[in-house]
Amino acid sequence: MAWNEPGGGNNQQDPWSGGGGRRPSGNGGDNGDGNNRGGGNNQGPPDLDEALKKFQDKINRLFGGRGKRGGAGGGDNSGGGKRNPFVLPLLVVIVAAVVWAGSGFHLIDQSERGVVFRFGKYTTTLNPGLHWNPPIMDQVENVNVTSIRSANQTDSMLTSDENIVRVSVSTQYVVSDAHAFLVNVKEPEMTLQNAMDSALRQEVGNMKLQQILTTGRDRLGQRVFDRLSAYMEAYGTGLRLQTVNVESTAPPDKVQNAFDDVIRAREERQRSINRANAYSQAVVLEAKGQKQRLVAEAQGYKAAAVADATGQANRFNSLLGEYQQAPKVTRERLYLETISQVLSQTPKALVDLGDSSAVTVLPLNQMQAGGNGSSDATKMSMQQLEQISREVVDHMNSSSNSQQHTRSSSLREGR
């Protein structure tokens, strides 16, 4: 039969009452209306106080205490077993210990390192993985050591030639030592920013404006990188630089137009210098060519002169052998060749008339000029020329023997 079935009387047991015992009334018996609070037809929710008492009884029995329950007749159970006053605090302590121990587990990612501080003092650095540290005692701070961080610096600075230039620089860096990053310097990234400003001003102050604006930008970035790395190592910030890039270099805005004019003038100057250099190179190359040509002509003249002298010497040696064999014939031949060479270079013709002191000179130059039509007074007719030629030929035929004898005598005397 169900516990709350009608007609069950007092035998019905309340499942919330723990065994069907009736709760005593104020006078130790039933109340006047016949409703038993521990049994009967009461179907309300369980009494929280009663449930808590039962739970305490179980804890007391667990830790050695005793709990007495009322009899079946509904006797008074207020005289139950003595309760242990340390049970509830001990239970709270156990739960708190479990919660405390469970909160000590933490996971460190692959990109991080865990820095452990025990009561504020550094103890160790944890690698990636699952770790346990006692809560409250240990404080673990995770630091990302793989992500690349960046910092920028832009400002106007003074160069070594007392000019002002605006330089923009960016740097990339990572955390190389998590312990030094957290402990050695209060604000390491701010320290990096200030150190970068100092290093940049130092290096810009050692360079000229023209170098910074043109070819010296890469050298400026490398110098800033070296100096800033030395600063970070000296300060012990735990930061390692990756790169330092000079983003831009320009004069101040107020003098930008004047500076552009200077740049254009400098470029025009450079173009003029280039044109002058090109002209100079062309002139030098032409002079070198002429020099080589003159040297080659001189060497050719030298070779020709040497060859001619060598030929003349060989010819003289050959004539010497011929002269030794036939002196008379050789002398006659040499005389005729010499006279032929001399007379071939004059425009006049000499006619030897023998014993006569008169010398007939044929005006060949005038005849040539007359043939060219230069003057009417110097023209001669063909008949006159033929007559003169016949007279010369007749005279030469009549005195050929005497001329030959006279020439031979003069050659012998001249020897």
C-alpha positions as CSV (number, residue, x, y, z in Angstrom):
1,M,0.0,0.0,0.0
2,A,1.3,3.5,-0.8
3,W,2.4,5.6,2.0
4,N,-0.2,8.2,1.4
5,E,-3.1,5.9,0.4
6,P,-6.4,7.0,2.0
7,G,-7.5,4.8,4.9
8,G,-4.1,3.8,5.8
9,G,-4.4,5.3,9.3
10,N,-1.4,5.7,11.4
11,N,0.5,2.9,9.6
12,Q,1.3,5.1,6.7
13,Q,4.9,6.1,6.7
14,D,6.2,9.4,5.4
15,P,9.2,8.9,3.2
16,W,10.7,12.2,4.3
17,S,10.4,11.2,8.0
18,G,12.9,8.4,7.7
19,G,11.0,5.3,8.9
20,G,7.4,6.3,9.8
21,G,8.0,7.7,13.3
22,R,5.6,10.5,14.2
23,R,6.8,13.9,15.2
24,P,5.7,14.7,18.7
25,S,3.4,17.5,19.2
26,G,3.8,20.2,21.7
27,N,2.3,18.0,24.5
28,G,4.0,14.8,23.5
29,G,0.8,13.3,21.7
30,D,-1.3,13.9,18.7
31,N,-2.7,17.3,17.9
32,G,-6.4,17.8,18.1
33,D,-7.2,17.6,14.4
34,G,-5.6,14.2,13.9
35,N,-2.9,15.4,11.4
36,N,0.4,13.8,12.4
37,R,3.3,16.0,11.2
38,G,5.6,12.9,11.1
39,G,3.2,10.6,9.4
40,G,-0.4,10.3,8.4
41,N,-1.7,12.2,5.5
42,N,0.9,15.1,5.5
43,Q,2.3,15.3,1.9
44,G,4.3,18.6,2.2
45,P,8.0,19.1,1.4
46,P,10.6,17.7,3.8
47,D,11.7,19.7,6.8
48,L,15.2,21.2,6.1
49,D,16.1,21.4,9.7
50,E,15.3,17.7,10.1
51,A,17.4,16.9,7.0
52,L,20.3,18.9,8.3
53,K,20.1,17.1,11.6
54,K,20.1,13.7,9.9
55,F,23.2,14.7,7.9
56,Q,25.0,15.9,11.1
57,D,24.1,12.6,12.7
58,K,25.7,10.7,9.8
59,I,28.8,12.8,10.1
60,N,28.9,12.3,13.9
61,R,28.7,8.5,13.4
62,L,31.4,8.8,10.7
63,F,33.8,10.5,13.1
64,G,32.9,8.3,16.2
65,G,29.8,10.1,17.6
66,R,26.3,8.5,18.3
67,G,23.0,9.7,17.3
68,K,19.8,8.4,19.0
69,R,16.4,8.4,17.3
70,G,13.0,8.5,19.0
71,G,11.0,5.3,19.7
72,A,8.1,4.0,17.6
73,G,5.5,5.5,19.9
74,G,6.6,9.0,19.0
75,G,8.8,9.5,22.1
76,D,10.9,12.6,22.4
77,N,14.2,12.4,20.5
78,S,15.6,15.6,21.8
79,G,17.8,13.7,24.1
80,G,19.8,12.3,21.2
81,G,23.6,11.6,21.1
82,K,26.1,14.3,21.8
83,R,27.3,16.2,18.7
84,N,30.9,16.8,17.8
85,P,31.4,20.6,17.5
86,F,34.6,20.2,15.2
87,V,32.8,18.3,12.5
88,L,31.5,21.3,10.5
89,P,34.7,23.3,10.6
90,L,36.7,20.3,9.6
91,L,34.4,19.7,6.7
92,V,34.9,23.3,5.6
93,V,38.6,23.0,5.9
94,I,38.6,19.8,3.7
95,V,36.6,21.5,1.1
96,A,38.7,24.6,1.1
97,A,41.9,22.4,0.9
98,V,40.5,20.6,-2.2
99,V,39.6,23.9,-3.8
100,W,43.0,25.4,-2.9
101,A,44.8,22.4,-4.4
102,G,42.7,22.4,-7.5
103,S,43.4,26.0,-8.2
104,G,47.1,25.5,-8.3
105,F,47.1,23.8,-11.7
106,H,47.8,26.0,-14.7
107,L,48.8,25.4,-18.4
108,I,51.6,27.3,-20.1
109,D,51.3,27.7,-23.9
110,Q,54.1,26.9,-26.3
111,S,54.7,30.6,-27.1
112,E,54.9,31.5,-23.4
113,R,57.2,31.1,-20.4
114,G,56.0,31.1,-16.8
115,V,57.9,33.1,-14.3
116,V,57.3,31.9,-10.7
117,F,57.4,34.3,-7.7
118,R,57.1,32.7,-4.3
119,F,56.1,35.3,-1.7
120,G,57.3,37.9,-4.2
121,K,60.7,36.4,-4.8
122,Y,61.7,34.9,-8.1
123,T,62.2,31.1,-7.9
124,T,62.1,29.6,-11.4
125,T,61.0,29.9,-15.0
126,L,58.5,27.3,-16.3
127,N,58.6,25.8,-19.8
128,P,55.4,25.1,-21.8
129,G,53.1,22.4,-20.3
130,L,50.9,21.6,-17.3
131,H,52.3,22.7,-13.9
132,W,51.2,22.9,-10.3
133,N,52.2,25.6,-7.9
134,P,50.7,26.3,-4.5
135,P,48.2,29.1,-4.8
136,I,48.6,32.2,-2.7
137,M,52.2,31.2,-2.0
138,D,53.3,31.2,-5.7
139,Q,52.4,33.8,-8.3
140,V,53.0,32.7,-11.9
141,E,53.2,35.3,-14.7
142,N,53.1,34.2,-18.3
143,V,55.3,36.1,-20.8
144,N,55.0,35.6,-24.6
145,V,58.5,35.1,-26.0
146,T,57.7,34.4,-29.7
147,S,55.5,37.2,-30.8
148,I,57.4,40.0,-32.7
149,R,56.8,43.4,-31.1
150,S,57.4,46.8,-32.7
151,A,58.3,50.3,-31.7
152,N,58.4,53.6,-33.7
153,Q,60.3,56.8,-33.3
154,T,59.9,60.0,-35.4
155,D,61.5,63.3,-34.5
156,S,63.5,66.2,-35.8
157,M,67.2,66.0,-35.1
158,L,70.5,68.0,-35.6
159,T,73.1,66.6,-38.0
160,S,76.9,67.1,-37.8
161,D,76.8,69.9,-40.4
162,E,74.3,71.8,-38.2
163,N,71.2,71.1,-40.3
164,I,67.8,69.8,-39.1
165,V,66.4,66.6,-40.5
166,R,63.2,64.7,-39.7
167,V,63.9,60.9,-39.3
168,S,61.3,58.1,-38.8
169,V,62.6,54.8,-37.5
170,S,60.9,51.5,-36.7
171,T,62.3,48.5,-34.8
172,Q,61.1,44.9,-34.3
173,Y,62.1,42.9,-31.2
174,V,61.1,39.9,-29.1
175,V,61.4,38.9,-25.4
176,S,64.5,36.7,-25.1
177,D,64.5,36.4,-21.2
178,A,61.2,36.4,-19.5
179,H,62.7,36.7,-16.0
180,A,64.8,39.8,-17.0
181,F,61.8,41.3,-18.8
182,L,59.7,41.2,-15.6
183,V,62.3,41.8,-12.9
184,N,65.3,43.9,-14.1
185,V,63.6,46.9,-15.5
186,K,60.3,48.4,-14.4
187,E,59.0,49.3,-17.9
188,P,61.3,47.5,-20.5
189,E,59.4,48.6,-23.5
190,M,59.4,52.3,-22.4
191,T,63.1,51.9,-21.8
192,L,63.6,50.6,-25.3
193,Q,61.7,53.6,-26.7
194,N,63.9,56.0,-24.8
195,A,67.1,54.1,-25.7
196,M,66.1,54.1,-29.4
197,D,65.6,57.9,-29.3
198,S,69.0,58.3,-27.7
199,A,70.8,56.0,-30.2
200,L,69.1,57.6,-33.1
201,R,70.1,61.2,-32.1
202,Q,73.6,60.0,-31.4
203,E,74.1,58.5,-34.9
204,V,72.3,61.3,-36.7
205,G,74.6,63.8,-35.0
206,N,77.6,61.9,-36.4
207,M,76.5,62.1,-40.0
208,K,75.9,64.9,-42.5
209,L,72.5,65.9,-43.9
210,Q,73.3,64.8,-47.5
211,Q,74.4,61.4,-46.3
212,I,71.3,60.9,-44.3
213,L,69.0,61.9,-47.2
214,T,70.7,59.9,-49.9
215,T,73.2,57.0,-49.6
216,G,73.6,56.9,-45.8
217,R,70.2,55.6,-44.8
218,D,71.2,52.0,-44.7
219,R,74.4,52.8,-42.8
220,L,72.3,54.9,-40.3
221,G,70.0,51.9,-39.7
222,Q,72.9,49.6,-39.0
223,R,74.6,52.0,-36.6
224,V,71.3,52.5,-34.7
225,F,70.8,48.7,-34.5
226,D,74.3,48.1,-33.1
227,R,74.1,50.9,-30.5
228,L,70.6,50.0,-29.4
229,S,71.5,46.4,-29.0
230,A,74.4,47.4,-26.8
231,Y,72.0,49.5,-24.7
232,M,69.5,46.7,-24.2
233,E,72.3,44.3,-23.2
234,A,73.7,46.7,-20.7
235,Y,70.3,47.5,-19.2
236,G,69.3,43.8,-19.0
237,T,65.8,44.3,-20.3
238,G,65.5,40.8,-21.6
239,L,64.7,42.1,-25.1
240,R,66.4,41.1,-28.3
241,L,66.3,43.3,-31.4
242,Q,65.4,41.8,-34.8
243,T,65.7,44.7,-37.2
244,V,65.9,48.5,-37.3
245,N,64.5,50.2,-40.4
246,V,64.9,53.9,-41.3
247,E,61.4,54.5,-42.7
248,S,62.0,58.1,-44.0
249,T,64.4,61.0,-43.9
250,A,63.3,64.5,-44.9
251,P,64.0,68.1,-44.0
252,P,61.5,70.0,-41.9
253,D,58.3,71.1,-43.7
254,K,59.0,74.8,-43.4
255,V,62.2,74.5,-45.5
256,Q,61.0,71.8,-47.9
257,N,60.6,74.1,-50.9
258,A,64.0,75.6,-50.4
259,F,65.5,72.2,-50.0
260,D,63.9,71.0,-53.2
261,D,65.5,74.0,-55.0
262,V,68.9,73.0,-53.6
263,I,68.4,69.4,-54.7
264,R,67.5,70.6,-58.3
265,A,70.5,72.9,-58.4
266,R,72.7,70.0,-57.2
267,E,71.3,67.7,-59.8
268,E,71.9,70.3,-62.5
269,R,75.5,70.7,-61.3
270,Q,76.0,67.0,-61.4
271,R,74.6,66.9,-65.0
272,S,77.0,69.6,-66.0
273,I,79.9,67.8,-64.4
274,N,78.9,64.6,-66.3
275,R,78.7,66.4,-69.6
276,A,82.1,68.0,-69.0
277,N,83.5,64.6,-68.0
278,A,82.1,63.1,-71.2
279,Y,83.7,65.9,-73.3
280,S,87.0,65.5,-71.5
281,Q,87.0,61.8,-72.2
282,A,86.2,62.3,-75.8
283,V,89.0,64.8,-76.2
284,V,91.4,62.6,-74.4
285,L,90.5,59.6,-76.5
286,E,90.9,61.7,-79.7
287,A,94.3,62.9,-78.5
288,K,95.3,59.4,-77.7
289,G,94.2,58.3,-81.2
290,Q,96.2,61.0,-82.8
291,K,99.2,60.1,-80.6
292,Q,98.9,56.5,-81.7
293,R,98.6,57.6,-85.4
294,L,101.7,59.8,-85.1
295,V,103.7,57.0,-83.4
296,A,102.6,54.6,-86.1
297,E,103.6,57.1,-88.9
298,A,106.9,57.7,-87.2
299,Q,107.6,54.0,-86.9
300,G,106.6,53.6,-90.6
301,Y,108.9,56.5,-91.6
302,K,111.6,55.0,-89.5
303,A,111.2,51.6,-91.1
304,A,111.1,53.2,-94.6
305,A,114.2,55.3,-94.0
306,V,116.1,52.3,-92.6
307,A,114.9,50.2,-95.5
308,D,115.9,52.9,-98.0
309,A,119.3,53.4,-96.4
310,T,119.8,49.6,-96.4
311,G,118.8,49.5,-100.1
312,Q,121.2,52.4,-100.9
313,A,124.0,50.7,-99.1
314,N,123.3,47.4,-100.9
315,R,123.1,49.4,-104.2
316,F,126.4,51.1,-103.5
317,N,128.0,47.8,-102.7
318,S,126.7,46.4,-106.0
319,L,127.9,49.4,-107.9
320,L,131.3,49.0,-106.3
321,G,131.6,45.5,-107.6
322,E,130.6,46.7,-111.1
323,Y,132.9,49.7,-110.9
324,Q,135.8,47.5,-110.0
325,Q,135.1,45.4,-113.1
326,A,134.3,48.3,-115.6
327,P,135.2,51.7,-114.2
328,K,134.7,53.7,-117.4
329,V,131.3,52.3,-118.2
330,T,130.1,52.6,-114.6
331,R,131.2,56.3,-114.4
332,E,129.4,57.1,-117.6
333,R,126.3,55.4,-116.4
334,L,126.3,57.2,-113.0
335,Y,126.8,60.6,-114.7
336,L,123.9,60.1,-117.1
337,E,121.6,58.9,-114.2
338,T,122.5,61.9,-112.1
339,I,122.0,64.4,-114.9
340,S,118.7,62.8,-115.7
341,Q,117.5,63.1,-112.1
342,V,118.6,66.8,-111.8
343,L,117.3,67.9,-115.2
344,S,114.0,66.1,-114.7
345,Q,113.1,68.4,-111.9
346,T,113.5,71.7,-113.9
347,P,110.9,73.1,-116.3
348,K,113.7,74.4,-118.6
349,A,115.7,72.6,-121.3
350,L,119.3,73.4,-122.0
351,V,120.8,72.7,-125.4
352,D,124.6,72.4,-125.6
353,L,125.8,73.9,-128.9
354,G,129.3,72.7,-128.6
355,D,132.1,75.3,-129.1
356,S,129.6,78.1,-129.4
357,S,129.2,80.2,-126.3
358,A,125.5,80.7,-127.1
359,V,123.1,78.5,-125.2
360,T,119.7,78.0,-126.5
361,V,117.0,77.8,-123.8
362,L,113.7,76.4,-124.8
363,P,111.0,78.3,-122.8
364,L,109.0,75.2,-121.9
365,N,107.3,76.9,-119.0
366,Q,106.1,79.7,-121.2
367,M,105.0,77.3,-123.8
368,Q,103.0,75.4,-121.1
369,A,101.6,78.7,-119.8
370,G,100.7,79.7,-123.4
371,G,99.1,76.3,-124.0
372,N,97.0,77.1,-120.9
373,G,96.0,80.5,-122.4
374,S,97.6,82.7,-119.7
375,S,99.1,85.4,-122.1
376,D,99.0,86.1,-125.9
377,A,102.6,87.5,-125.9
378,T,104.1,84.2,-124.8
379,K,102.3,82.1,-127.4
380,M,104.4,80.6,-130.2
381,S,103.3,79.0,-133.4
382,M,103.9,75.4,-134.2
383,Q,106.1,76.4,-137.2
384,Q,108.5,78.3,-135.0
385,L,108.9,75.3,-132.7
386,E,109.5,72.9,-135.5
387,Q,112.1,75.2,-137.0
388,I,114.0,75.5,-133.7
389,S,113.8,71.8,-133.2
390,R,115.3,71.1,-136.7
391,E,118.2,73.5,-136.1
392,V,119.0,71.9,-132.7
393,V,118.9,68.4,-134.2
394,D,121.2,69.4,-137.1
395,H,123.6,71.1,-134.9
396,M,123.7,68.1,-132.5
397,N,124.3,65.7,-135.4
398,S,127.2,67.8,-136.7
399,S,129.0,68.1,-133.4
400,S,128.2,64.8,-131.8
401,N,131.7,63.5,-132.1
402,S,133.3,66.6,-130.6
403,Q,130.8,66.6,-127.7
404,Q,131.6,63.0,-126.9
405,H,135.3,63.6,-126.9
406,T,134.9,66.7,-124.7
407,R,132.6,64.9,-122.2
408,S,135.0,62.0,-121.8
409,S,138.0,64.3,-121.2
410,S,136.0,66.3,-118.5
411,L,135.0,63.0,-116.8
412,R,138.6,61.8,-116.7
413,E,139.8,65.2,-115.3
414,G,137.0,65.3,-112.7
415,R,138.0,61.8,-111.4
